[in-house]
Amino acid sequence: MSATSTTRIETYEEFFKVHGLLLTASGLPQTLHRQLFQKLSSETFDGGSYFQIEPTEDGRQRRLVLTSEFMSKDSNVFLIDHAWTFRLSDAFKQLQEVPGLAERMASIMCVVDDLNSDSEEKNEALDYNNAKRSVFEVVESELCAAKEKGDGNVKWLELDELGIDDDTLLSLDLGSKFPGLLALSLCENKLENIDVVVQEVTKFKELRALWLNNNPVVRNCGGQLADRVMEELPNLEIYNSVFTTKFGEWALGFCGEVYDKENPGSSSNFHEAESSLRRITSLDLSNRSIHNLINKEFSPIQLPSLTHLNLRGNPLEQNSFVDLLNVLGEFPCLKSLEVDIPGPLGESAVEILQSLPNVSVLNGISASKILEAEKHVIDSKLEPRLPEWTADDPLVDRVLNAMWLYLMTYRLADEEKIDETSVWYVMDELGSALRHSDEPNFRVAPFLFMPEGTLTSAVSFSILWPIQNVEKGDECTRDFLFGIGEDKQRSARLTAWFHTPQNYFIQMYERHKQMLQTKSLTPPIKSSPSGTWQQNVGCTYRVYTDIPHVEEFLTRPEFIITTDPKDADIIWTSVQVDEDMKKATGIKDNQYVNQFPFEACLVMKHHLAETVQKAHGSPEWLQPTYNLETHLSQLIGDYYVRKRDGCDNLWILKPWNMARTIDTTVTDNLSAIIRLMETGPKICQKYIEHPALFDGKKFDLRYIVLVCSMNPLEIFLSDVFWVRLANNSYSLDKHSFFEYETHFTVMNYRGRLNHKNTPDFVREFEQEHQVKWSDIHSRVKCMIRSVFEAAVIVHPEMHSPTSRAIYGVDVMLDSSFQPKLLEVTYCPDCTRACKYDSESIFGERRVIKGRDFFNHVFGCLFLNETAYVTPI
């Protein structure tokens, strides 16, 4: 069947001819190809006969369960419809305008309001007097029970969810009734006044544990409340479920299930305390916010019988890697360990097991299995990252926030293969109920069915098939990161769906930050005096070019256009001149070319950031920038630190080497940042949230840099720069990030082109902001020189005596009018500048029109003219 046929596919042979490559790419076993064709042809969605969707315990997720008796590996294939397919820039608009879409997505993503949550309203409407009587009844009951035991001394008191407010707490007078308390729980009450709470709870000087979780006073005064309580209660070991710095025998005994309400322990019987710890075989210390694990109580001497230890979710940053391994290695009976991976004990399971050879089970998996498979990450017990939303959030906003936990993607290209754009989609209810597993029993892949053999007839589906034997009642799972191992940062990428160890990523970020800060600033490289390159006075240069603008606008008599590159003195081309091209075209080493070797260190975004960071560390003019393919962990750490410190967390993601803002996204969603890696390699750069504005709109500047030599460094700045303006007024409203004409300035291809003449822009900008443009221009020149100095320092091999080039340097100003480097573009991108009529604004020089652009460029690069450029 021809690619242009409009006849509907009728036979399997026709189907395979058209879809053979897609079938291979999907990974679907060949034995299921014919079955897939039959189901696609008949539009058979029969998953409901084999599976059932069930809510999880908390109702925040759904899971898929097999209802048939048994399903063997590679025995069946199922079609999954796509409930929503879109390009990212259209997401907000579609959710607003397509009837029922937001409601269906909210249901799939479990962000709808719980219609059965009227119990909370009933609790809020509870009569105050009844609540007060119930509290006193509980207190009286505890006193009576203690008297029946003989001594009348209550050591453990639980007063949770009883509607206790500040007045009630005062009237209870707990300090006089329970003077010997060791543990007090007041969770889920209505306590608000910090002074009242501190006054009452600090009456118990022997208190070992205090729980005030989920009271308004904790939400409103958390840090201050904790400081005051700790100061007044010197023996407190557990506060709001986490360990204090004073944790010891009682806290360890509580986590080891030695101490509870029936056996609260004693504040004076040390002999009993020692024997209590010695009996502990299993100790769960997970999520206790332990910063320093090593003390006299947590030791092999005090815990000689310890067999199983859970340390997940603790920062442990006050303990060195060596100290932790030393103390854990001394426990004689320790065989089973649970830890964060990566985490304080290492970055891989294999590394930890090699350091602790006595451990036979790590995170529930046998050491022999881990070592045999050389598994680098164990994440099956990570807590899922559930979407955060409030009852006041509109449904559309909830979906936009939650969708990154459910999205999948593929890419399409138009017929010219230019605008490669990513398509995102959400599978239907059945497909979206598949949760993650490192050892999945099903696999999912996107599939494009072309019933008429053409792309215009294509319909997208997902296909699902079992890759393991599955029994009735088993949960059906898939690997969200199928085929991605630690070599592609699997552990870090799982952060998109799970709460991975924050402390590990913060440590990675802090090391990265320290490394950048310790970079010594290299002294500026001095410019060579004018005339350091040779000029053949009176000579004529033959120019070969494949760029129409050069051929049309280069009109100086010193330059003659030739159609044969072998005859040219100057090769001015839009393609890379490498050894293969030289052999194919006959280009010789003594011909000038409009590019420098290894210029990728400047013109590719990830290499540019790396070059600048290696040379200058973290200069003020370069926003924090991360190559997501190599430094995702450091970016995640930076994100967490900013969130912890209350700083803004808006980032922009840019493909390594795409122009025109293709696949460029602005977001503050960490899951989105990580998932956007799936559409191609990117850098993630801190967004300039507060740029300088022109008439309320965002803008950037394209400067043209002429490079005559890299060694010595000889660069010139064209007196003309181009102003690029956004069309809409600038906004930080989260919905505006879907508006191209608000946050992006390149309107040559999208939006209304609004060109501003350079002198007019400068004059109006100075008036609007009361600044001198010459001061800004000086800072820009210093920054641009620093960029090219970085290339000289890091890549000295970039120099070539027969290279001359022009580069575009894109600059943005922040609200303090400090320049920020956006990117460096290579020669062909700069040639578009000749379309604009811009004028020189510096010095007493005559007007330069954009159509004279190449005459001035070639005059500088090959005739040693500096009339319309400034050396920097």
N, C-alpha and C positions, 0 to 999 in steps of 0.2 A: 504493500500500500504506500503510495507516495505521501510525502509530508504535507502536501497541500490538498489531499483528498478530503472531501466532505462526506464520504460514505461512512455510515456507522459501522464500527467494528462488530463483526458477527461471529468470528471463530477465534479459538484460542491462539492459533498460529498468527493471525493478524494482531491480536492483543500482544503477543510476545514480541513481534517484530517492532511494534511501536514502543513498548514499555520495557524492553529487555534491559536497558541500562538502569532504568528506575528500579526494577526488581532486584538487580544486583546490588545497587546502592542501598536498598532498604534492609538487606540482610535476611530477607525472608527465605527460608529453606526452599529449594527447588521443588520438593514434594508438595508444597502448598501453593505453587503458582497457579495451577489450573483451578483449584478451589477458590482462590482469590478472584480469578476472572469470572467464575460463575456467580459469586456473590456480588461483584461489581455490576455485572450485566443485569442481574435481577434486583439490584438494590436491596439485598438481604441484610438486614440489621437484626441478627438473632442472638445478640449477647444477653438479652433479657431471659432467655431460656436456660442460660448456664450460670449467670452471676446475679448477685444481689448486692445492692448498695445499703450499707449500714452506717449510722452515725457513730462516732467514737464516744467514749465515756463523757467527755466534757462538751460534746456537741459542736466543737470548733472545727472539726474535720469530718470527712466521711472516708470509709474504706470499702473495698470491693472484696466480696467473699464468693468462693465457688459453691454453687448449689447442686451441681451434678455430682454423681457418685465419685467419678474419677476422670482425670484428663491427663493423658500421657504427653510427654515432650513432643513438640512439632506435629501434633495430631490435628490441629484446627486453626483457622485464622478467622478473625472477626473484624468487621468494619466498624469504625468509630467515626461518627459525624463530627464536624467542627461547628460548635455553637456560635463562635464569633471569630471572624478573620478580618484583619485590619493592618494598616500601616500605622506606626506609632504616632505620627503627627495627627492622625485622624481619630485617635481613640476617644478623646474627650468629646469631640463633636458627635461621634456616633452614639455614645452612651446617652448624650442629651437628646438626640433627635430620633433614634430608631425606637419605635414603640415596643415596650416590654423588654428591651435588651438589658438595661441596667438591672431590672428586677430579676431576670433569669441569671445574670452573672453573679449578682449578690447571693442568690440561692446556691449556686454551684460553689462559690467561694466561702460560704458560711459566714457572711457578714450581714445577714438580715437580723432584725430585732427578734428576740425570743418571745414568741407570742404566749408562751406559758410561764413567763417570768413575773406573774402577778404576786408571787410570794414575797418579793422585795417590797412591793407596795403595801402588802398586808403587814409586814414587819414595821414599816414606817408609820402605819396607822394604829399600831399597838397602843392601847390605852396606857398613859404614863403611870397611873396608880397600880394597875395590874402588874406592869413591869417592875415597879418598885417593890411590890409585895413578893414577887417571885425571887428577886435578888435576896431579900431578907430571909425568905424560906430556904434558899440554898445555903446561906451562911449559917442559919440555925441548924440545918441538917448536918453540916460539917462539924459543928461544935458538939452536937449530940453524939455523932458517931465516934468522935475522939474520946468523949467521956466514957462511952461504953467499952472502949479498948483499955481504959484505965488511967492514962495520964492526962487526957484532955488537951494534949499538945498537937495542933494541926501543923504539919510541915509542908503540905502540898495543897494548894487551893486553886481551883479552876472556876472562873466566873466569866465564861465566854458567851457572847451573843445574848446578853441579858438586858440590853438597852440601857446600860449604866452611863449616866452623864456625870458632869462634874459635881453637881449638887448631891447626887446619889452616892458618889464615891466618898464625899465628905461625911455624909450621914452614916455610912456603914461603919466608920471608925475601925477599919480593919487592923490597924496597928496595935490597938489594945486587945483585940479579940484573938489575934494570931501572932503573938510576939516572936515565935520561933520558926517562922516560915523559911523554907529553903527554896520553894518554887511557887511563883504566882503568875497566873495567866488571866489577862483581861482583854483577850482578843475580840475583835468584831463588836465593840461597844461604841459609845458616842462621846468619848472623852475629848475635850477641845482645849482646855486651859492648861498651859504648860506648868504654871506655878502650882496649881492644885495637884496635878499628877505627880510632879516631883516631890511635893510635900508629903503626899500619902505613901507613895511606893518606897521612898527612901527611909521610912520608919523601920524597915525590916533589915537590920544590919547584918544578919546572917544569910541574906538572900543569895542563892547561887544561880537562879534562873528567873528571868522576867520576860513575859511575852505581852507586848502592847500592840501587836500587829493589827493593821486595818482599823485603827482609830484615827479620827481627824487630826489629833494632835501630832501623830507621827507623820502624816502627809504634810502638815503645815510647818512643823518645827522639828523635823527629824534630826538634823545634826546637832542643834542646840540642846534638844531633849536628851540625846544620847550622852553628850558631854556632861551635862549636869547629873544625870543618873550615875554615870561611871564614877564621878568625883565623890558622890555621897555613899556609894555601895562598894567598898573596897574588895569584897569577896565575890562579886558578880562574875560568873563565868560564861553565861549565855544571856544574850540580850536580843530580843526579837528574832529568835531562831538561829542567830549566828554567834560564833565564839567571840568573846572579848579577848584582849591581850592577856588577861589573867586566867585563861582557861587552864584547867588542871584535872585533878582526880575526879571531881564531881561531873564535869562536862563529859569527860571520856567515859565515865560510868553510865551516864545518861544515854550516850550514843551507842554504847555497848549493851544496852537493854538490861543493865544491872539496876539502875535507879529509875523508878516510876512512882506513880501515886501510892501504890501499895508498899513500896520500899523506897522511900525518899532519901535514905542515907542519914548520915549524922554529921554535924559540924564539929564534933569533938573526938569521935572515936577513930583515931588514925590507924590503929591496928586493923579495924574492920575495913577501912578504906583500902589499905594495901591489899588485903586478901580479896576484896571485890574486884579490883583490876586484874589480879592474877587469874581470875576465872574466865575472863573475856577471851573468846575465840574468834568472834566476828565483830568488826568495828566499822560502822558506817559514818564517816566524817564528811560526806558529800555536801557541797553548797553551804559550808559553815563560815565562809569568808575568812579562812585561816591564812594569816600572812606569815607567821613563823611557827612551823610545826614542831620544832625541836625544843623541848623543855624537859624538866626532870621527871614529869609524869609520863609523857609519851616516850617511852624508852623500852628496850628489850628487858630491862630488869623489872619494870613495873608491869609489863604486858608479855610475860614469857610464853603464854599459850596462844597468842594472836596468830590466827591462820588466814583469815580473810580481812582485807583492808580496802575501803573505798575512799579515795581522795579526790573524786571528781569535783570540779567547780570551785576549787580553792586557788587563789593567786599564788601563795607560797613565795612571793617575790623577795622576802627577807632571807630566804635560804638559798644557798648556792646549789648548783646542780650536783657538785661533788658531795656536799654535806648531806643532801637528801639521799643520794645513793648509799652513802656510808651508813646512815642510821637505819634505813630500810634493810640493808644487807645484813644487819646485825640481829634482826628478829629471827630466832632459831626455827620457828614453826611457820613462818609466813610463806604460804604457797599460792594464794590467790590475791590479785591486786587489780583495782579499778582506778584508772587515772585518765586525765585528759590527754588526748593525742591529736595534734601536738600540744605540748604543755611543759610544765616545769621540769619534768623528768626526761624530756627528749622529744624529738620530732617524729619518731616512728616507733611502732611496736617492736620491731626487730632491735632497734637501738636500746630500748628499755630492757628487753629480755637478755640481751648480751651483757648489760650492766648488772642485772639481778638474776644470775643463773639459777637461784633456788626457786624462783617463781615459776610455777607450772601452768597457771591459768591467768591470762591477762584480759581484762574486760570481758570475761565470760567465755573466752576462746582459749583452747589449749595451746600451750607454748609450742608444742611440736607442730601443730597445724599452721601457726603463724610463721614459724621459721621455715617450714617446708614451702609455704606459698610465698614467702618474703613479702607479706602484706604490710603496707606502709601506713595504713590508717584504719582505725576501728571506730565506726561512727554509728553503729546500729542503735546505740542507746542515747544519742543526742536528742535533746528536747527540740520539738519542732518550733520553728519561728512562725507564730500565729499572727495574723494581721492585727494591728492596733487601730481601734476606732471607738468612737463614743456615740451615744444615742443622738447627739446633735449633728453628727456628720451626715451630709447628704449621701444618698445611696451611690451616686456617681463617684464621689470622692472615696468612699469605702472600696469600691471596685478598683479604681485606679491605684490605690495603695496595695490591695491584696493580689492584684492580677499577676504580679511577678512570681508568685508561688505556684501558678498554674500554667503560665504561658509556654508555648513551644514555638519554634520558628523555622522558616526556610527562606531561601532567597530566589528572586526572579530577576531577570534582566530583560530590558526591552530589545527590540530587533537590532539596534546599533550597539548593544553591549556597553552602553555608557552609564545609564542610570541604574546601577544595581541597587535595588532597595530591598530591605528586609520585610518579610511578611510575618506577622505574629498571629497566633491563633490559640483559642481555648477549646479543648476537646469537650464533647458533650458530657452529660452527667456521669455516664459509665466510665469514660476515659479519665475524667478529672478525679474520680474516686480512687484511682491507683496511687498508692503511696510509695515512698522510696524504700529500697532495701539495697544493701551492699551485695546481697546474694539473692537477686530477684528470681521469681519463677515465671515471669512474663517479660516480653519485650514489645516496645511500641516504636513505630517508625511512621513518618509522614509519607503519603503516597499520592501522586498526581495522576488521576485517571483521565485519559483523553478519549472519550467515547467515539469521536469522529476522527481521531488520529492527528488532531491539530491542537496547538496550545490554546487557541481561542475557545475550544470546546472543553477545556480542562476543568475538572472538579477536584478539590482537595479533600482527602480523607486521611485518617490514621488507621493503621492496621495493627492488630494485637494478636499475638500467638504465644503459646506456652513454650518456655525453654527448659522447664523442669517438669517432672511428674507432679501433679497437684491432686490433692484429695478433697473430698467434700468438707466444707467448713474452713478450709485454709484461706488466709488472706492472700489476695492476688496483688503482687507488687512489681514495680519496675525500677530500674536504676536510673535516677534522674541524670546521672553523669556517665552514661554508658560509653565505654571505650576511653574514658579519661582517667588516667592514673596520677600518681604523685609527680611524675615528670611534667604534668600539665596542671599542677597545683590543686589536686582533687580536694584535699583537706580544707583549703581556704575557700574553694568554690562552693563547698557544701554550706558555707555560711549563708548563702542565699535562702536556704530552706530550714536551717537548724541553728540553734544557739551553740556555736562552737566556742572554745575557751578564749574569752576576751583577753585575758592576761598575756597569753602567748603572743597574740597579734600586737598588743601594745608594746611588749618587749621588742618585737621585731621592728616596729616603727621607731622606738627610741634609739635602737642601735643604728638604724638608717639615718635618723636625724643627727645623731652624734657624729656619724661618719661625714655627713655633709658639713657640719659645723667645724670640723677639724681640718677641712681643706684650706690650705693656705692660699690666700689671694696672690696669684702670680703678678709680678709688676707689669704694668702696661708695656706692650711692645711698641717701640718708637717707629713712627712712619719714616720711610726712606725719603730723601729729598726728591722733588719732582724731576722727572727725566731719567729715572733709573732703568727704563727699558728703551730699547733702540727704536729710532724712527727713521724710515727711509724717506728723506725729504724729496718731494717731487715725484715719488713713485706712485704707481697705480696698483691697487690691490684687486685681484679677482675674487669675488665672493660667490660661494655656492650656498644656497639656502632652500629649504623646503617649507619655509614659513611665508605665507602670502604677504603679510604686513611688511616684512623686511624687503621683499622684492618690490613692493609698491612704493614704500616711503623712503627707502635709502636712495637719495637722488644726488648725493655729492659726486663730483667728477672724479674724486680720488678712488672711488669704488665702482667696479664694473661687475654686473651679475653674470655668472657663467652657469651653464646647466650640467657641467661635468665636474664632479667633485675632485677628480684626479688633477684637473687643471687649476684648481682654486688655491689661492693663498690663504683664504679664510673659509672655514667650514662653520656655518651658522645654522644649526639643525635642531629639530625638536626631538630627535631620537638619541639614545645613548651611543656614543662613539667608543666602542670597545674593540678588542683585537679581532673578533669575528667580523664586525662591520668594516674594519680597516682592510681585511683580506678580501671581503666581498666587493668593496668599492674602489680599492686601490689607494685609499688615503694613506699618506706618509706621515712619519713622526715629526717632520719639520713644518707641517701645515698647522696654522693656528686653528683651534677649535673653541667653541663657546661654552666650554665646561671644564671643570677641574676634576682630576681623579678623586675618587672617594668623597665627592660632594654630597653623597647621601648622609654624611654625618651632620649636614646642615638642613637638607631639604626634606628629610623624613622625620616626622614629629618625634618618634621615640628616640631616634639617634640624636636629634637636636638636643633634647632634654638630657640625654646621657652625656653628650659632649660638654654642655654647659656645666653640669653637675661635677664632672670629673675635673674640670678646669677651675671652676669658681665656687663649688659647693652649692649653696642655696642663696644666690644673689636676690636682692629685693625685687628686681625687675622680672624674675621668673617665678610664676606661681608654683606652689607645690605640685609636682608632676610625677606620675607613676606609670611605668610601662606595665600594663595589667598582665602581660604574658610572663613577666619575671618578678614583679614586685607587688603582687596582689595582697600578700600578707601584710606588707608595710602600709599599703593604702587602707586596709581594714583597720589596722591599729590606729592610724591617723584619724579615721572616721570615729572610732570609739573614743579617742582622747577628746576630740572636738565635742562630741555629744556629752561626754562626762563633764567637760568644762563649760558647757552652755554656749559654745561658739557656733557660728553658722556652719552649715554642712552641705552647701550647694556645690555640685561638681559638674564639669562638662566632660563628656567622653568624645574623643575624636579618633577616627581611624588613622592608622599610621601614615597612609599615603593616598588619601582621597581628597579631592578638591571640592569646592562648591558646597561645603557643609553636608555632603552626603553622609548619612548614617551618624550624624552628630546629634548628641542628646544632652539636655540639661536636666539634672535630677538631684534630689536629696535622699533618695531611697536606696539603701545599701543593697538590698536584693536586686534592684534594677541595675545598679552598677555592675554587679557580678554577672547577672544574666546577659547583659548587653555584650559581654565577651563572646557570646555564641554567634554573633553576626560578623565576626572578623576581629583581628588584632587591633587593639586600641590603646591610647594613653588616656589616663584619667587625670584631669587637671582641676585644681581648685578654681571655681568660677569667680570671676570678678563681680561680686554682688553689688558693689557700689562704684560703677564707672563714672567718669566725667560724661556729662550729657550735653548735647547741642540742641537747644530748643526742646528740651525734655526727651530727646531721643538718643539711643545708643549709636555710637559711631566707632569706626577704627580707621587707621591710616595705612596706606601702602607706600612705603619708601622704596626707592630704587637705588640699589648699591652696585657700583661698578668695581670689579675686582681685576686689577692689572697684574698683581703678583701676590703670592702667599708667603714667599720667602725671598726678600723681605716683604712684610705685609704692606701692600700698597692698595688702598681702597678709597673710593670717592663716593660721595652722596649726591645724587641728582638734586638740583634746586627745586625740582617739581615733585610733590607727593600728591597722592590721590585720596580724597576723602570718601569714605563709603558709609552711607547713612541707613539706619533702619527706618522703616516706614511708619511704625506705630510708636506711641509714647512708651517709654520704658516702664516696666512694672515687675514686681517680685511676687505678684499673685501667682499661686501655684498653677492655676489654669493657663496663665500666659506662657508657660514653658512649652505648650503645644502650638503656640503662634509663631511661625517662622519670622514674620515681619516685625516682631517685637524684640526678639533676642538675637537675630542674625542680621548681618549688614551686607552680605553679598547678594545683591539683587539683580545681577547680570542674567541670571537664569530663572529665578523665581521672584515673584512680587513685582512691584512697580519700581523701575529704576529712577532714582532721584539723585542725579549727580550735582555736586556742589563745586563751583569754581574755587580753587585754592585760596587766592587772595581774599575773596569774599568770605570764605569760611573763617580765615584767621581774624579778619577784622571784626566779624560778628561774634566770634568766640571770645575775643579779648573784651568786647563790650559786655557780653553776657556774664562773664566770670571775673572781670576786673583783674586780669592777669596779663603778663607780657609773653607773647608766643615765643619770643627769642629765648627766654629762659627755658621754656619747655623743649624747644628745638635743641638746645645745648645738651639737655639730659638725654634726649633721644639719640643724639650723635654719640655720646659716651657709651650708651647701652649697645648701639649697633657695633661700635668698634670692639666692645667686650665680647660680643657674640663671635666675631671672626677671629679674635685673639684666641678664644677657646678652641676653635678649629685648628689653629696653628699649633697650639700647645699639645692637644690630644692627638692630632693627626698630621704630623709634619709631612707624611707621604702625600699629602694633598697637593703639594706644590708641583707645578709643571711650567717650564719656561715658554711653552707654546700654548698655554691656556689663557684665555680672557673670558670673563663671564659677567653677566648681570644677574642679580638676585632681587627678589622682592622681599622686603621685611615688613611684616604686618605688626602694627603696634596699636595698643589701646592705652588710654589714660585712665587711671583710677580717679576717685573723687578728690584726691589731693594733688592731681595733675602729675603724678609720677608715671613714667612709661612702663608698660608691661609688654613683654615679648609674647606674641601669639604664635607666629610661625615664620619660617623662611621658605620662599618658593623659588623654584629653579627657573632658568631662562625662558623657556617657552611660555610659562604663565605670565611673565612680566611683559611679554610683547603685546599683550592686549591693551597695555596702557596707551598705545598710540591712538586709540579710538577717541580719547578724551582731549578736549582743548583746555589745558591748564596753563597757568602763567607763573613765572618766577616771582617770588615774593621777597627775595633776599638781595641785598646790595642794590647797585645802580644798573643792573644788567637789563637788557631789552627783554621784551615779552617773548617767552618760549611757548609755542603752541605744541600740543600733543602730536600733531602730524609731523613735526620736525624731530620727534623723539629719537629715531634711529640715526639720523645725521649727527646728533650730539653724542649719542652712545659710541658710535664708531669713531668719531673724532677724538673722544677721550681715550678709548681703548687702543687705538691703532695709530693715532696721529699726535698723541701726547698733548692734546688740547684740554685745558681746564677752565674754559670760560664759563661753562654752565654747570659746573660741578664743584663740590667742596671736598677737599681732602680731609679725611678723619682718621 
